Amino acid sequence: MKFMHLADAHLDSPFQGLSFLPSNEFKNIKQSTQKSFTKAIDTALDRNVDLVLIAGDTFDSVHPSPQSQLFFNREIKRLTDQKIQVVMILGNHDYLNPDEMLLPQTPYFKLLGSNEEVEEFESKTKGDFSYTVVGFSYQHNHIETDKISEFPKRRDNFTIGLMHAGAKTTTNYQNVYAPFTTAEIKDLNYDYFALGHIHLRQTLSEDPLIVYSGNLQGRHINEQGSKGVYIDTVDETTKKVGLDFVETAPIIWQMATLTLDREISQNDLTRQIVEILTKQNVQQTLFGLTIEGAQYLSEKELELVKDSDYWLQLSNSLKFDSRLVKVYLKNNEKLQLKTADKEAFDQAESETFELDKIYALANDLSKKSDYVADILKKPEFINEVKELAQVKLGQKLKDIDDEVNSN
């Protein structure tokens, strides 16, 4: 038996923060999720799989465009026309009412657990190998209960778990996506557990295999590197599973770093940035750049590196239509404050960056936007906000300190 595990296609993803790009390029980037999905289907057909598992968040929201729904149906039809079974669940982004969705009407397509209850689906491959898929779909944005307790024990045939969920953490506000522990899943003794929701490709357990396939296309700088699907080959005698990752994303995201240890001219700054990006430019890439030692940049240079037109100018030197789309400034200089001032600064810093205060400030926005609510739960986003605020605050205090000391 051979099956594909894919998740988090996020069709209709808005790719926020990239609208400064030329319209044709921005359009091409927005189409990358569909291109990646199409390549995934191409791969399933080329590899002659028996089953395709879709582990949630196929669409980016509960209001998918008609175009993306029609696209999805056309692509799935390519599989079902070849009698390839497709089993799909809904995630926390696309928790749609199945009655309001355009879904393939064929016995070779199954939406599992559409009432948010764990459901079993049994079938056989063309070679008469029996298997069971067990899972559930979201019908709300959040599921706070541990759904693993509702999964039945492993069947005699090859048994696959299918779930869109996040591992339990010590932070309660994060435990809203069907929280689980790896130990709980292992206790089920399934032959394979296909997970969606976490966009980083990773294996939580080798025996049995508990796997996140990651998302199909990176959508921002925190989703770096190659993205794609797993092709899983089952030894029908031992029921052991072999994993093969296949890259499907047409565009990748990468970070680059420029470290400054002295003042630099604009020409040298531009040359060094292009050199660093060129070394990492092996396919179409959206780059983020961190400039460490930003204190060595003059006011004019600071203004320049934060200008998206400058990013476009730099990008003309790159191959594969790659672009620099984000610049981060990091000030490595430590403030020389008096003891009393340092204590006051540390206290103000800790109070300012309390998570509860950050969430309180963003509360109204998060109610109006699922995107804002989602990124507020990501530690890397909070860290980025904190780091940027620290740099800006440090620069302001340094200016005051320099002015005082020069008098």
C-alpha positions as CSV (number, residue, x, y, z in Angstrom):
1,M,0.0,0.0,0.0
2,K,1.1,3.5,-0.7
3,F,-0.5,6.7,0.5
4,M,0.1,10.5,0.6
5,H,-0.1,12.6,3.7
6,L,-0.6,16.3,3.1
7,A,-1.9,19.1,5.3
8,D,-2.4,22.9,5.6
9,A,-2.7,23.9,2.0
10,H,-4.3,27.2,3.1
11,L,-5.8,28.0,-0.3
12,D,-6.7,31.7,-0.5
13,S,-3.9,32.6,1.8
14,P,-3.6,36.5,1.6
15,F,0.2,36.6,1.9
16,Q,0.0,39.8,4.0
17,G,2.9,42.2,3.9
18,L,3.8,41.6,0.3
19,S,1.4,44.0,-1.4
20,F,4.3,46.4,-2.1
21,L,5.5,44.0,-4.8
22,P,4.6,44.5,-8.5
23,S,1.1,43.3,-9.0
24,N,2.0,40.5,-11.4
25,E,4.6,39.2,-8.9
26,F,2.2,39.4,-6.0
27,K,-0.4,37.6,-8.0
28,N,2.1,34.8,-8.8
29,I,2.9,34.5,-5.1
30,K,-0.8,34.3,-4.1
31,Q,-1.2,31.5,-6.7
32,S,1.7,29.5,-5.1
33,T,-0.6,27.6,-2.7
34,Q,-2.7,26.3,-5.6
35,K,0.5,25.5,-7.6
36,S,1.8,23.5,-4.7
37,F,-1.5,21.7,-4.3
38,T,-1.5,20.8,-8.0
39,K,2.0,19.4,-7.7
40,A,0.9,17.3,-4.8
41,I,-1.9,15.8,-6.8
42,D,0.6,15.3,-9.7
43,T,2.9,13.4,-7.3
44,A,0.0,11.2,-6.0
45,L,-0.8,10.2,-9.6
46,D,2.8,9.7,-10.7
47,R,3.5,7.6,-7.6
48,N,0.3,5.6,-8.1
49,V,-0.9,5.9,-4.5
50,D,-3.9,4.1,-3.1
51,L,-5.0,6.8,-0.7
52,V,-4.6,10.5,-0.1
53,L,-5.0,11.9,3.4
54,I,-5.7,15.6,3.8
55,A,-5.2,16.7,7.5
56,G,-7.1,19.9,7.7
57,D,-6.9,23.6,6.8
58,T,-7.2,23.0,3.1
59,F,-8.7,26.5,2.9
60,D,-7.4,29.5,4.7
61,S,-10.7,30.6,6.1
62,V,-14.4,29.7,6.6
63,H,-15.2,31.9,3.6
64,P,-13.2,30.3,0.8
65,S,-13.6,31.9,-2.6
66,P,-15.8,30.0,-5.1
67,Q,-12.7,29.9,-7.4
68,S,-10.6,28.0,-4.8
69,Q,-13.5,25.6,-4.1
70,L,-13.9,24.9,-7.8
71,F,-10.1,24.5,-8.1
72,F,-10.1,22.0,-5.2
73,N,-12.9,19.9,-6.7
74,R,-11.1,19.8,-10.1
75,E,-7.9,18.6,-8.5
76,I,-9.6,16.0,-6.3
77,K,-11.5,14.7,-9.3
78,R,-8.2,13.9,-11.0
79,L,-7.6,11.5,-8.1
80,T,-11.1,10.0,-7.8
81,D,-11.3,9.5,-11.6
82,Q,-8.3,7.1,-11.1
83,K,-10.1,5.4,-8.2
84,I,-7.7,6.9,-5.7
85,Q,-9.4,7.2,-2.3
86,V,-9.3,10.6,-0.7
87,V,-10.0,11.0,3.1
88,M,-10.2,14.6,4.3
89,I,-10.8,16.4,7.6
90,L,-11.5,20.1,8.3
91,G,-9.2,22.2,10.5
92,N,-9.4,25.3,12.7
93,H,-9.2,27.6,9.6
94,D,-11.7,25.9,7.4
95,Y,-14.3,24.6,9.9
96,L,-17.0,24.9,7.3
97,N,-20.5,23.5,7.3
98,P,-20.2,20.5,4.9
99,D,-23.7,21.3,3.6
100,E,-22.4,24.7,2.4
101,M,-19.3,23.3,0.7
102,L,-18.7,22.2,-2.8
103,L,-17.5,18.7,-2.2
104,P,-16.8,15.9,-4.6
105,Q,-19.8,13.6,-4.9
106,T,-18.1,10.2,-5.3
107,P,-17.5,7.1,-3.1
108,Y,-13.8,7.8,-3.5
109,F,-14.0,11.0,-1.4
110,K,-14.8,10.9,2.3
111,L,-15.0,13.9,4.6
112,L,-14.4,12.4,8.0
113,G,-16.1,13.3,11.3
114,S,-18.0,16.2,9.9
115,N,-20.0,16.6,13.2
116,E,-16.8,17.0,15.2
117,E,-17.2,13.4,16.4
118,V,-14.5,10.8,15.8
119,E,-15.4,8.6,12.9
120,E,-14.0,5.5,11.3
121,F,-13.6,4.8,7.6
122,E,-12.8,1.4,6.3
123,S,-11.7,0.5,2.8
124,K,-9.4,-1.7,0.7
125,T,-6.7,-1.0,-1.9
126,K,-6.9,-2.3,-5.4
127,G,-4.6,-5.0,-4.2
128,D,-7.2,-6.0,-1.5
129,F,-5.1,-4.6,1.5
130,S,-7.6,-3.5,4.2
131,Y,-7.1,-0.3,6.1
132,T,-9.0,2.0,8.5
133,V,-8.7,5.8,8.8
134,V,-10.0,7.4,12.1
135,G,-10.4,11.1,12.6
136,F,-12.7,14.1,13.0
137,S,-13.3,17.5,11.5
138,Y,-13.6,20.9,13.2
139,Q,-16.9,22.7,13.3
140,H,-15.6,25.5,15.5
141,N,-12.5,27.6,15.5
142,H,-11.3,26.0,18.8
143,I,-11.5,22.6,20.3
144,E,-10.3,22.6,23.9
145,T,-11.1,18.9,24.7
146,D,-8.6,16.1,24.3
147,K,-10.0,14.2,21.4
148,I,-7.6,11.3,21.6
149,S,-9.7,9.7,24.4
150,E,-12.5,9.4,21.8
151,F,-10.3,7.4,19.3
152,P,-11.0,3.6,19.3
153,K,-8.2,1.2,19.8
154,R,-6.3,-0.1,16.8
155,R,-8.2,-2.4,14.5
156,D,-6.7,-5.7,13.2
157,N,-6.1,-4.1,9.8
158,F,-3.7,-1.3,9.0
159,T,-5.0,1.6,11.1
160,I,-4.3,5.3,10.4
161,G,-5.2,8.3,12.7
162,L,-6.0,11.6,11.0
163,M,-6.1,14.7,13.2
164,H,-5.6,18.5,13.0
165,A,-4.2,19.3,16.4
166,G,-1.5,20.8,18.6
167,A,0.5,19.1,21.4
168,K,-0.4,20.1,24.9
169,T,1.7,22.8,26.4
170,T,2.0,24.4,29.9
171,T,0.4,27.5,28.5
172,N,-3.4,27.1,28.7
173,Y,-4.3,29.7,26.0
174,Q,-2.4,27.6,23.4
175,N,-4.3,24.4,24.3
176,V,-7.3,25.1,22.0
177,Y,-6.6,22.9,19.0
178,A,-7.6,19.4,20.2
179,P,-4.6,19.3,22.6
180,F,-2.8,15.9,22.9
181,T,0.3,14.3,24.2
182,T,2.5,12.0,22.1
183,A,2.2,9.3,24.7
184,E,-1.6,9.3,24.4
185,I,-1.3,8.7,20.6
186,K,1.3,6.0,21.1
187,D,-1.0,4.2,23.5
188,L,-3.5,3.8,20.6
189,N,-0.9,1.7,18.9
190,Y,-2.0,2.8,15.4
191,D,0.2,2.0,12.5
192,Y,0.5,5.6,11.4
193,F,-0.8,8.9,12.7
194,A,-1.1,11.8,10.2
195,L,-1.2,15.2,11.8
196,G,-2.0,18.7,10.5
197,H,-1.9,22.2,12.1
198,I,1.8,22.7,12.8
199,H,3.4,24.0,9.7
200,L,6.9,22.7,10.5
201,R,7.5,19.2,9.1
202,Q,8.4,16.9,12.0
203,T,8.2,13.3,13.3
204,L,7.0,13.1,16.9
205,S,7.5,9.3,17.1
206,E,9.3,6.7,15.0
207,D,7.5,3.7,16.4
208,P,4.7,4.0,15.7
209,L,5.1,6.9,13.2
210,I,3.4,10.1,14.4
211,V,4.0,12.7,11.8
212,Y,3.3,16.3,10.9
213,S,3.7,16.8,7.1
214,G,4.0,20.6,7.5
215,N,2.2,23.0,5.2
216,L,2.3,22.9,1.4
217,Q,3.6,26.4,0.8
218,G,5.4,28.8,3.3
219,R,3.3,32.0,3.7
220,H,5.7,34.2,5.7
221,I,9.3,34.3,7.0
222,N,8.6,32.1,10.0
223,E,7.8,29.2,7.6
224,Q,11.2,28.8,6.0
225,G,12.6,26.0,3.8
226,S,11.2,23.4,1.5
227,K,7.5,22.5,1.9
228,G,5.6,19.6,0.5
229,V,4.0,16.1,1.2
230,Y,4.9,12.7,2.5
231,I,4.6,9.6,0.3
232,D,4.2,6.6,2.7
233,T,5.0,3.1,1.5
234,V,3.6,0.3,3.6
235,D,5.2,-3.2,3.8
236,E,1.9,-5.2,3.7
237,T,3.6,-8.1,5.5
238,T,5.2,-6.3,8.4
239,K,3.0,-3.1,8.2
240,K,6.1,-1.0,8.6
241,V,5.9,2.4,6.9
242,G,8.7,4.1,4.9
243,L,8.6,7.9,4.6
244,D,9.6,9.9,1.5
245,F,9.3,13.7,1.5
246,V,8.5,15.3,-1.8
247,E,8.9,19.1,-2.2
248,T,5.9,20.8,-3.9
249,A,6.2,24.5,-3.0
250,P,7.3,26.6,-5.9
251,I,8.5,29.4,-3.6
252,I,10.5,29.1,-0.4
253,W,11.3,31.6,2.4
254,Q,14.8,32.0,3.8
255,M,16.5,34.3,6.4
256,A,19.9,35.8,5.8
257,T,22.1,37.8,8.2
258,L,24.4,40.7,7.7
259,T,26.6,41.5,10.7
260,L,28.2,45.0,10.9
261,D,31.1,45.9,13.2
262,R,31.7,49.4,12.0
263,E,30.2,52.2,10.0
264,I,29.6,51.5,6.3
265,S,28.8,53.4,3.2
266,Q,25.6,52.9,1.3
267,N,27.4,51.4,-1.7
268,D,29.2,48.9,0.5
269,L,26.0,48.1,2.4
270,T,24.2,47.4,-0.8
271,R,27.0,45.3,-2.2
272,Q,27.2,43.2,1.0
273,I,23.5,42.6,1.1
274,V,23.4,41.4,-2.5
275,E,26.4,39.1,-1.9
276,I,24.8,37.5,1.1
277,L,21.4,36.9,-0.6
278,T,23.0,35.6,-3.8
279,K,24.9,32.9,-1.9
280,Q,21.5,31.5,-0.7
281,N,19.6,32.0,-3.9
282,V,19.2,28.6,-5.4
283,Q,15.5,28.8,-6.4
284,Q,12.7,31.3,-6.2
285,T,13.0,32.7,-2.7
286,L,11.4,35.4,-0.5
287,F,14.2,36.6,1.7
288,G,14.1,38.2,5.2
289,L,17.3,39.9,6.2
290,T,18.6,40.6,9.7
291,I,21.1,43.4,10.0
292,E,23.0,42.8,13.3
293,G,24.9,45.8,14.6
294,A,22.3,48.2,13.3
295,Q,23.8,50.9,15.5
296,Y,26.5,51.4,12.9
297,L,23.9,52.6,10.3
298,S,23.4,56.3,9.9
299,E,19.9,57.8,9.9
300,K,19.9,57.9,6.1
301,E,21.0,54.3,5.9
302,L,18.3,53.3,8.4
303,E,15.7,55.0,6.4
304,L,17.1,53.3,3.2
305,V,17.0,49.7,4.5
306,K,13.5,50.1,5.7
307,D,12.3,51.3,2.3
308,S,10.5,48.6,0.3
309,D,11.6,50.3,-3.0
310,Y,15.2,49.8,-1.9
311,W,14.3,46.1,-1.4
312,L,13.0,45.9,-4.9
313,Q,16.1,47.5,-6.3
314,L,18.3,45.0,-4.5
315,S,16.2,42.1,-5.7
316,N,16.9,43.0,-9.4
317,S,20.3,41.4,-8.8
318,L,18.9,38.1,-7.7
319,K,18.0,35.0,-9.8
320,F,14.7,33.0,-10.1
321,D,12.5,36.1,-9.5
322,S,13.6,36.1,-5.9
323,R,12.9,39.1,-3.7
324,L,14.0,40.7,-0.4
325,V,10.7,41.3,1.4
326,K,11.6,42.1,5.0
327,V,14.5,43.7,6.9
328,Y,15.0,43.3,10.6
329,L,17.3,45.6,12.6
330,K,19.2,44.3,15.6
331,N,21.1,46.7,17.8
332,N,24.0,44.8,19.5
333,E,25.2,47.8,21.5
334,K,24.4,47.5,25.3
335,L,23.2,50.6,27.0
336,Q,25.6,52.0,29.7
337,L,23.1,53.0,32.3
338,K,23.6,54.0,36.0
339,T,22.5,51.3,38.5
340,A,19.3,53.1,39.5
341,D,18.5,53.8,35.8
342,K,19.2,50.2,34.9
343,E,16.9,48.9,37.6
344,A,14.1,51.2,36.4
345,F,14.7,50.2,32.8
346,D,14.6,46.4,33.7
347,Q,11.4,46.9,35.6
348,A,9.7,48.9,32.8
349,E,10.8,46.3,30.3
350,S,9.4,43.3,32.3
351,E,6.1,45.2,32.8
352,T,5.8,46.3,29.2
353,F,6.4,42.8,27.8
354,E,4.0,40.8,30.1
355,L,2.0,38.5,27.8
356,D,-1.2,39.5,29.4
357,K,-0.7,43.1,28.6
358,I,0.2,42.3,25.0
359,Y,-2.9,40.3,24.6
360,A,-5.0,42.9,26.2
361,L,-3.8,45.5,23.8
362,A,-4.5,43.3,20.8
363,N,-7.8,41.9,22.1
364,D,-10.1,44.1,19.9
365,L,-8.0,43.3,16.8
366,S,-8.0,39.5,17.5
367,K,-11.9,39.5,17.7
368,K,-12.1,41.1,14.3
369,S,-9.5,38.9,12.6
370,D,-8.8,35.2,12.8
371,Y,-5.3,36.0,11.3
372,V,-4.5,38.3,14.2
373,A,-5.8,35.8,16.8
374,D,-3.7,33.1,15.2
375,I,-0.4,34.9,15.1
376,L,-0.8,36.2,18.7
377,K,-0.6,32.6,19.8
378,K,2.8,32.1,18.0
379,P,5.8,32.6,20.4
380,E,8.0,33.7,17.4
381,F,5.6,36.6,16.6
382,I,5.6,37.8,20.3
383,N,9.4,37.6,20.3
384,E,9.6,39.6,17.2
385,V,7.4,42.4,18.6
386,K,9.5,42.3,21.8
387,E,12.8,42.5,20.0
388,L,11.7,45.4,17.7
389,A,10.4,47.3,20.7
390,Q,13.6,46.8,22.6
391,V,15.7,48.0,19.7
392,K,13.6,51.1,19.3
393,L,13.6,51.8,23.0
394,G,17.3,51.2,23.2
395,Q,18.0,53.6,20.4
396,K,15.9,56.3,22.0
397,L,17.6,55.9,25.4
398,K,21.0,55.9,23.7
399,D,20.2,59.2,22.0
400,I,19.3,60.7,25.4
401,D,22.4,59.3,27.0
402,D,24.7,60.6,24.3
403,E,23.1,64.1,24.5
404,V,23.5,64.2,28.3
405,N,27.1,63.0,28.2
406,S,28.1,65.5,25.5
407,N,27.0,68.5,27.6
